[in-house]
Amino acid sequence: MFRMMMILHSVIATTLMGMAITAVLAAGMVGIRPIVMAAAVGFALSIPASWLVARQITKLKT
């Protein structure tokens, strides 16, 4: 399951980071600090999200 989680993490992290950065830029916060913070939050949220998705996929397989 860990290997599947890491594969999913690369896709989920990119998506969540992109969504967070887009939200920050749409809110008008055009500085390096808000953009980096949004990317860090997206990365941090992608870890449990990828674990949950991997767990659900492994449940379907068994």
Buried (B, 14 or more C-beta within 10 A) or exposed (E): EEEBBEEBBEEBBEEBBEEBBEEBEEEEEEEEEBBEBBBEBBBEBBBEBBBEBBEEEEEEEE
